[in-house]
Amino acid sequence: MALEEDFAAAQTRVRSLSRTPDASELLELYALYKQGSSGDVQGSRPGMLDFKGRAKYDAWAAKKGTARDAAQRAYVELVGKLTSKYG
């Protein structure tokens, strides 16, 4: 259960960053979080005019097939890098 605890702790740490990460980092965080918590992408792709929803869906869909544990580990590592970068 250590990975689950690290994943939960990383979710808390990412909210306390002093600056907002850039858009690509936010999409990577979102995709890894969703893959690590919900598994493969679900639902249909948002329409062309929903730019934000479509980008989030596409980022998550890119992680399709990634094991939940691997996604959680990658999320924890990314939060560690962002914590170093943004404090």
N, CA, C and O atoms as CSV, one atom per row, in Angstrom:
chain,resi,resn,atom,element,x,y,z
A,1,MET,N,N,0.811,-1.208,0.000
A,1,MET,CA,C,0.000,0.000,0.000
A,1,MET,C,C,0.850,1.267,0.000
A,1,MET,O,O,0.307,2.370,-0.034
A,2,ALA,N,N,2.156,1.129,0.037
A,2,ALA,CA,C,3.020,2.304,0.067
A,2,ALA,C,C,2.833,3.159,-1.183
A,2,ALA,O,O,2.869,4.387,-1.098
A,3,LEU,N,N,2.632,2.532,-2.341
A,3,LEU,CA,C,2.443,3.287,-3.574
A,3,LEU,C,C,1.150,4.102,-3.511
A,3,LEU,O,O,1.122,5.261,-3.925
A,4,GLU,N,N,0.091,3.498,-2.997
A,4,GLU,CA,C,-1.183,4.219,-2.848
A,4,GLU,C,C,-1.011,5.437,-1.939
A,4,GLU,O,O,-1.560,6.506,-2.209
A,5,GLU,N,N,-0.254,5.267,-0.873
A,5,GLU,CA,C,-0.016,6.370,0.064
A,5,GLU,C,C,0.834,7.461,-0.582
A,5,GLU,O,O,0.562,8.648,-0.402
A,6,ASP,N,N,1.861,7.064,-1.333
A,6,ASP,CA,C,2.695,8.035,-2.047
A,6,ASP,C,C,1.867,8.801,-3.072
A,6,ASP,O,O,2.031,10.010,-3.233
A,7,PHE,N,N,0.979,8.092,-3.763
A,7,PHE,CA,C,0.112,8.701,-4.769
A,7,PHE,C,C,-0.804,9.741,-4.114
A,7,PHE,O,O,-0.970,10.843,-4.637
A,8,ALA,N,N,-1.388,9.392,-2.986
A,8,ALA,CA,C,-2.259,10.325,-2.258
A,8,ALA,C,C,-1.466,11.523,-1.739
A,8,ALA,O,O,-1.946,12.655,-1.799
A,9,ALA,N,N,-0.268,11.285,-1.236
A,9,ALA,CA,C,0.568,12.371,-0.733
A,9,ALA,C,C,0.989,13.306,-1.867
A,9,ALA,O,O,1.066,14.520,-1.679
A,10,ALA,N,N,1.259,12.740,-3.038
A,10,ALA,CA,C,1.644,13.556,-4.190
A,10,ALA,C,C,0.485,14.455,-4.620
A,10,ALA,O,O,0.703,15.588,-5.049
A,11,GLN,N,N,-0.736,13.956,-4.508
A,11,GLN,CA,C,-1.912,14.762,-4.850
A,11,GLN,C,C,-2.009,15.978,-3.933
A,11,GLN,O,O,-2.396,17.063,-4.370
A,12,THR,N,N,-1.662,15.796,-2.681
A,12,THR,CA,C,-1.681,16.904,-1.726
A,12,THR,C,C,-0.540,17.874,-2.010
A,12,THR,O,O,-0.738,19.088,-1.986
A,13,ARG,N,N,0.658,17.341,-2.281
A,13,ARG,CA,C,1.824,18.188,-2.542
A,13,ARG,C,C,1.660,19.050,-3.786
A,13,ARG,O,O,2.094,20.202,-3.805
A,14,VAL,N,N,1.038,18.503,-4.820
A,14,VAL,CA,C,0.914,19.249,-6.072
A,14,VAL,C,C,0.026,20.481,-5.898
A,14,VAL,O,O,0.182,21.463,-6.623
A,15,ARG,N,N,-0.881,20.437,-4.964
A,15,ARG,CA,C,-1.767,21.583,-4.709
A,15,ARG,C,C,-1.046,22.719,-3.984
A,15,ARG,O,O,-1.544,23.844,-3.951
A,16,SER,N,N,0.114,22.436,-3.409
A,16,SER,CA,C,0.820,23.450,-2.634
A,16,SER,C,C,2.008,24.064,-3.390
A,16,SER,O,O,2.849,24.726,-2.782
A,17,LEU,N,N,2.082,23.849,-4.697
A,17,LEU,CA,C,3.163,24.452,-5.480
A,17,LEU,C,C,3.010,25.969,-5.468
A,17,LEU,O,O,1.895,26.490,-5.480
A,18,SER,N,N,4.134,26.667,-5.444
A,18,SER,CA,C,4.090,28.129,-5.377
A,18,SER,C,C,3.673,28.753,-6.709
A,18,SER,O,O,3.143,29.864,-6.735
A,19,ARG,N,N,3.908,28.048,-7.807
A,19,ARG,CA,C,3.507,28.523,-9.138
A,19,ARG,C,C,2.752,27.425,-9.856
A,19,ARG,O,O,2.945,26.242,-9.576
A,20,THR,N,N,1.903,27.812,-10.769
A,20,THR,CA,C,1.185,26.843,-11.584
A,20,THR,C,C,2.120,26.312,-12.664
A,20,THR,O,O,2.757,27.097,-13.366
A,21,PRO,N,N,2.212,25.000,-12.806
A,21,PRO,CA,C,3.044,24.436,-13.879
A,21,PRO,C,C,2.516,24.875,-15.245
A,21,PRO,O,O,1.377,25.325,-15.360
A,22,ASP,N,N,3.352,24.740,-16.280
A,22,ASP,CA,C,2.903,25.126,-17.615
A,22,ASP,C,C,1.869,24.124,-18.140
A,22,ASP,O,O,1.641,23.073,-17.541
A,23,ALA,N,N,1.259,24.469,-19.256
A,23,ALA,CA,C,0.142,23.683,-19.788
A,23,ALA,C,C,0.509,22.228,-20.067
A,23,ALA,O,O,-0.276,21.328,-19.769
A,24,SER,N,N,1.683,21.988,-20.630
A,24,SER,CA,C,2.074,20.608,-20.937
A,24,SER,C,C,2.275,19.792,-19.666
A,24,SER,O,O,1.943,18.607,-19.625
A,25,GLU,N,N,2.817,20.424,-18.632
A,25,GLU,CA,C,3.003,19.732,-17.356
A,25,GLU,C,C,1.649,19.438,-16.703
A,25,GLU,O,O,1.452,18.372,-16.121
A,26,LEU,N,N,0.729,20.382,-16.803
A,26,LEU,CA,C,-0.606,20.169,-16.244
A,26,LEU,C,C,-1.328,19.029,-16.955
A,26,LEU,O,O,-1.997,18.222,-16.310
A,27,LEU,N,N,-1.196,18.958,-18.269
A,27,LEU,CA,C,-1.825,17.863,-19.014
A,27,LEU,C,C,-1.218,16.523,-18.636
A,27,LEU,O,O,-1.932,15.528,-18.511
A,28,GLU,N,N,0.096,16.492,-18.452
A,28,GLU,CA,C,0.760,15.244,-18.049
A,28,GLU,C,C,0.298,14.826,-16.649
A,28,GLU,O,O,0.041,13.648,-16.402
A,29,LEU,N,N,0.196,15.793,-15.740
A,29,LEU,CA,C,-0.312,15.506,-14.394
A,29,LEU,C,C,-1.723,14.935,-14.463
A,29,LEU,O,O,-2.034,13.932,-13.820
A,30,TYR,N,N,-2.565,15.583,-15.247
A,30,TYR,CA,C,-3.952,15.143,-15.383
A,30,TYR,C,C,-4.022,13.723,-15.928
A,30,TYR,O,O,-4.723,12.872,-15.379
A,31,ALA,N,N,-3.290,13.472,-17.013
A,31,ALA,CA,C,-3.331,12.160,-17.657
A,31,ALA,C,C,-2.848,11.058,-16.717
A,31,ALA,O,O,-3.467,9.999,-16.624
A,32,LEU,N,N,-1.750,11.310,-16.030
A,32,LEU,CA,C,-1.224,10.296,-15.106
A,32,LEU,C,C,-2.156,10.094,-13.915
A,32,LEU,O,O,-2.350,8.967,-13.459
A,33,TYR,N,N,-2.729,11.181,-13.416
A,33,TYR,CA,C,-3.670,11.060,-12.298
A,33,TYR,C,C,-4.880,10.220,-12.711
A,33,TYR,O,O,-5.267,9.293,-11.999
A,34,LYS,N,N,-5.475,10.543,-13.856
A,34,LYS,CA,C,-6.661,9.814,-14.306
A,34,LYS,C,C,-6.332,8.350,-14.585
A,34,LYS,O,O,-7.105,7.465,-14.218
A,35,GLN,N,N,-5.206,8.086,-15.224
A,35,GLN,CA,C,-4.823,6.707,-15.518
A,35,GLN,C,C,-4.537,5.953,-14.224
A,35,GLN,O,O,-4.881,4.777,-14.100
A,36,GLY,N,N,-3.914,6.619,-13.270
A,36,GLY,CA,C,-3.584,5.984,-11.995
A,36,GLY,C,C,-4.775,5.785,-11.090
A,36,GLY,O,O,-4.755,4.901,-10.235
A,37,SER,N,N,-5.814,6.584,-11.255
A,37,SER,CA,C,-6.978,6.464,-10.379
A,37,SER,C,C,-8.164,5.782,-11.052
A,37,SER,O,O,-8.919,5.073,-10.386
A,38,SER,N,N,-8.347,5.979,-12.364
A,38,SER,CA,C,-9.531,5.452,-13.053
A,38,SER,C,C,-9.224,4.402,-14.107
A,38,SER,O,O,-10.136,3.720,-14.575
A,39,GLY,N,N,-7.971,4.257,-14.490
A,39,GLY,CA,C,-7.636,3.312,-15.554
A,39,GLY,C,C,-7.757,3.962,-16.923
A,39,GLY,O,O,-7.659,5.182,-17.049
A,40,ASP,N,N,-7.970,3.144,-17.945
A,40,ASP,CA,C,-8.022,3.643,-19.316
A,40,ASP,C,C,-9.147,4.653,-19.516
A,40,ASP,O,O,-10.155,4.646,-18.809
A,41,VAL,N,N,-8.937,5.526,-20.507
A,41,VAL,CA,C,-9.875,6.598,-20.813
A,41,VAL,C,C,-11.280,6.044,-21.063
A,41,VAL,O,O,-11.456,4.968,-21.635
A,42,GLN,N,N,-12.261,6.812,-20.618
A,42,GLN,CA,C,-13.664,6.410,-20.761
A,42,GLN,C,C,-14.440,7.539,-21.406
A,42,GLN,O,O,-14.022,8.695,-21.353
A,43,GLY,N,N,-15.560,7.213,-22.012
A,43,GLY,CA,C,-16.413,8.224,-22.617
A,43,GLY,C,C,-15.956,8.575,-24.015
A,43,GLY,O,O,-14.988,8.021,-24.536
A,44,SER,N,N,-16.680,9.511,-24.608
A,44,SER,CA,C,-16.346,9.923,-25.967
A,44,SER,C,C,-15.521,11.206,-25.940
A,44,SER,O,O,-15.545,11.970,-24.975
A,45,ARG,N,N,-14.803,11.409,-27.016
A,45,ARG,CA,C,-13.927,12.576,-27.132
A,45,ARG,C,C,-14.784,13.841,-27.252
A,45,ARG,O,O,-15.734,13.867,-28.035
A,46,PRO,N,N,-14.462,14.883,-26.491
A,46,PRO,CA,C,-15.222,16.136,-26.577
A,46,PRO,C,C,-15.155,16.745,-27.979
A,46,PRO,O,O,-14.253,16.449,-28.763
A,47,GLY,N,N,-16.119,17.590,-28.266
A,47,GLY,CA,C,-16.213,18.221,-29.578
A,47,GLY,C,C,-15.079,19.198,-29.852
A,47,GLY,O,O,-14.291,19.536,-28.969
A,48,MET,N,N,-15.023,19.642,-31.107
A,48,MET,CA,C,-13.936,20.513,-31.561
A,48,MET,C,C,-13.878,21.849,-30.826
A,48,MET,O,O,-12.799,22.429,-30.696
A,49,LEU,N,N,-14.989,22.338,-30.355
A,49,LEU,CA,C,-15.000,23.645,-29.713
A,49,LEU,C,C,-14.661,23.586,-28.227
A,49,LEU,O,O,-14.469,24.623,-27.592
A,50,ASP,N,N,-14.587,22.391,-27.677
A,50,ASP,CA,C,-14.186,22.218,-26.283
A,50,ASP,C,C,-12.685,21.941,-26.248
A,50,ASP,O,O,-12.251,20.806,-26.048
A,51,PHE,N,N,-11.905,22.998,-26.447
A,51,PHE,CA,C,-10.456,22.842,-26.570
A,51,PHE,C,C,-9.820,22.227,-25.337
A,51,PHE,O,O,-8.994,21.320,-25.440
A,52,LYS,N,N,-10.208,22.725,-24.173
A,52,LYS,CA,C,-9.616,22.239,-22.923
A,52,LYS,C,C,-10.006,20.777,-22.681
A,52,LYS,O,O,-9.149,19.948,-22.375
A,53,GLY,N,N,-11.279,20.469,-22.815
A,53,GLY,CA,C,-11.744,19.093,-22.617
A,53,GLY,C,C,-11.112,18.129,-23.597
A,53,GLY,O,O,-10.774,17.000,-23.243
A,54,ARG,N,N,-10.957,18.571,-24.814
A,54,ARG,CA,C,-10.363,17.726,-25.846
A,54,ARG,C,C,-8.883,17.464,-25.543
A,54,ARG,O,O,-8.411,16.338,-25.696
A,55,ALA,N,N,-8.160,18.485,-25.120
A,55,ALA,CA,C,-6.742,18.317,-24.786
A,55,ALA,C,C,-6.579,17.362,-23.608
A,55,ALA,O,O,-5.688,16.513,-23.610
A,56,LYS,N,N,-7.440,17.501,-22.602
A,56,LYS,CA,C,-7.367,16.613,-21.443
A,56,LYS,C,C,-7.686,15.170,-21.845
A,56,LYS,O,O,-7.006,14.234,-21.424
A,57,TYR,N,N,-8.718,15.005,-22.657
A,57,TYR,CA,C,-9.091,13.668,-23.122
A,57,TYR,C,C,-7.944,13.036,-23.914
A,57,TYR,O,O,-7.599,11.874,-23.700
A,58,ASP,N,N,-7.360,13.811,-24.827
A,58,ASP,CA,C,-6.272,13.284,-25.653
A,58,ASP,C,C,-5.052,12.905,-24.814
A,58,ASP,O,O,-4.404,11.892,-25.079
A,59,ALA,N,N,-4.741,13.718,-23.802
A,59,ALA,CA,C,-3.603,13.413,-22.920
A,59,ALA,C,C,-3.857,12.112,-22.173
A,59,ALA,O,O,-2.960,11.278,-22.047
A,60,TRP,N,N,-5.080,11.938,-21.677
A,60,TRP,CA,C,-5.422,10.710,-20.957
A,60,TRP,C,C,-5.430,9.515,-21.907
A,60,TRP,O,O,-4.951,8.437,-21.554
A,61,ALA,N,N,-5.969,9.701,-23.105
A,61,ALA,CA,C,-6.025,8.607,-24.093
A,61,ALA,C,C,-4.619,8.149,-24.485
A,61,ALA,O,O,-4.416,6.980,-24.811
A,62,ALA,N,N,-3.661,9.054,-24.454
A,62,ALA,CA,C,-2.275,8.702,-24.792
A,62,ALA,C,C,-1.680,7.729,-23.774
A,62,ALA,O,O,-0.714,7.028,-24.075
A,63,LYS,N,N,-2.248,7.686,-22.581
A,63,LYS,CA,C,-1.752,6.784,-21.529
A,63,LYS,C,C,-2.466,5.432,-21.545
A,63,LYS,O,O,-2.185,4.576,-20.706
A,64,LYS,N,N,-3.379,5.233,-22.485
A,64,LYS,CA,C,-4.164,3.996,-22.555
A,64,LYS,C,C,-3.244,2.779,-22.576
A,64,LYS,O,O,-2.269,2.729,-23.325
A,65,GLY,N,N,-3.573,1.814,-21.751
A,65,GLY,CA,C,-2.775,0.596,-21.670
A,65,GLY,C,C,-1.696,0.645,-20.604
A,65,GLY,O,O,-1.093,-0.382,-20.293
A,66,THR,N,N,-1.441,1.812,-20.040
A,66,THR,CA,C,-0.457,1.929,-18.968
A,66,THR,C,C,-1.062,1.337,-17.692
A,66,THR,O,O,-2.194,1.657,-17.329
A,67,ALA,N,N,-0.320,0.494,-17.033
A,67,ALA,CA,C,-0.801,-0.123,-15.800
A,67,ALA,C,C,-1.035,0.944,-14.734
A,67,ALA,O,O,-0.335,1.955,-14.688
A,68,ARG,N,N,-2.011,0.707,-13.894
A,68,ARG,CA,C,-2.363,1.663,-12.841
A,68,ARG,C,C,-1.163,1.968,-11.946
A,68,ARG,O,O,-0.908,3.127,-11.620
A,69,ASP,N,N,-0.426,0.925,-11.547
A,69,ASP,CA,C,0.750,1.122,-10.690
A,69,ASP,C,C,1.815,1.965,-11.382
A,69,ASP,O,O,2.421,2.840,-10.764
A,70,ALA,N,N,2.040,1.700,-12.663
A,70,ALA,CA,C,3.048,2.455,-13.415
A,70,ALA,C,C,2.639,3.922,-13.534
A,70,ALA,O,O,3.482,4.813,-13.422
A,71,ALA,N,N,1.357,4.173,-13.759
A,71,ALA,CA,C,0.867,5.549,-13.857
A,71,ALA,C,C,1.005,6.265,-12.513
A,71,ALA,O,O,1.373,7.439,-12.468
A,72,GLN,N,N,0.712,5.565,-11.429
A,72,GLN,CA,C,0.845,6.172,-10.103
A,72,GLN,C,C,2.302,6.491,-9.798
A,72,GLN,O,O,2.601,7.556,-9.258
A,73,ARG,N,N,3.213,5.580,-10.139
A,73,ARG,CA,C,4.641,5.831,-9.919
A,73,ARG,C,C,5.105,7.038,-10.733
A,73,ARG,O,O,5.831,7.893,-10.226
A,74,ALA,N,N,4.683,7.105,-11.992
A,74,ALA,CA,C,5.067,8.218,-12.854
A,74,ALA,C,C,4.501,9.537,-12.323
A,74,ALA,O,O,5.162,10.572,-12.403
A,75,TYR,N,N,3.292,9.500,-11.789
A,75,TYR,CA,C,2.679,10.695,-11.215
A,75,TYR,C,C,3.488,11.188,-10.014
A,75,TYR,O,O,3.776,12.379,-9.897
A,76,VAL,N,N,3.848,10.267,-9.129
A,76,VAL,CA,C,4.636,10.620,-7.939
A,76,VAL,C,C,5.980,11.212,-8.360
A,76,VAL,O,O,6.427,12.202,-7.781
A,77,GLU,N,N,6.631,10.613,-9.367
A,77,GLU,CA,C,7.915,11.135,-9.854
A,77,GLU,C,C,7.756,12.528,-10.456
A,77,GLU,O,O,8.581,13.409,-10.214
A,78,LEU,N,N,6.695,12.728,-11.241
A,78,LEU,CA,C,6.469,14.034,-11.862
A,78,LEU,C,C,6.195,15.096,-10.803
A,78,LEU,O,O,6.694,16.216,-10.910
A,79,VAL,N,N,5.419,14.762,-9.797
A,79,VAL,CA,C,5.156,15.727,-8.719
A,79,VAL,C,C,6.457,16.071,-8.002
A,79,VAL,O,O,6.672,17.224,-7.630
A,80,GLY,N,N,7.321,15.086,-7.805
A,80,GLY,CA,C,8.627,15.362,-7.199
A,80,GLY,C,C,9.442,16.340,-8.025
A,80,GLY,O,O,10.057,17.250,-7.469
A,81,LYS,N,N,9.460,16.172,-9.341
A,81,LYS,CA,C,10.186,17.084,-10.225
A,81,LYS,C,C,9.573,18.480,-10.177
A,81,LYS,O,O,10.292,19.478,-10.119
A,82,LEU,N,N,8.248,18.547,-10.201
A,82,LEU,CA,C,7.575,19.844,-10.179
A,82,LEU,C,C,7.773,20.547,-8.844
A,82,LEU,O,O,7.870,21.773,-8.795
A,83,THR,N,N,7.833,19.779,-7.765
A,83,THR,CA,C,8.079,20.368,-6.451
A,83,THR,C,C,9.478,20.989,-6.414
A,83,THR,O,O,9.673,22.066,-5.852
A,84,SER,N,N,10.432,20.308,-7.011
A,84,SER,CA,C,11.792,20.870,-7.083
A,84,SER,C,C,11.831,22.119,-7.952
A,84,SER,O,O,12.520,23.091,-7.641
A,85,LYS,N,N,11.082,22.074,-9.043
A,85,LYS,CA,C,11.094,23.183,-9.998
A,85,LYS,C,C,10.302,24.403,-9.509
A,85,LYS,O,O,10.749,25.539,-9.666
A,86,TYR,N,N,9.135,24.165,-8.922
A,86,TYR,CA,C,8.240,25.256,-8.534
A,86,TYR,C,C,8.124,25.471,-7.030
A,86,TYR,O,O,7.485,26.421,-6.579
A,87,GLY,N,N,8.735,24.601,-6.270
A,87,GLY,CA,C,8.742,24.745,-4.822
A,87,GLY,C,C,7.391,24.660,-4.262
A,87,GLY,O,O,7.218,24.762,-3.048
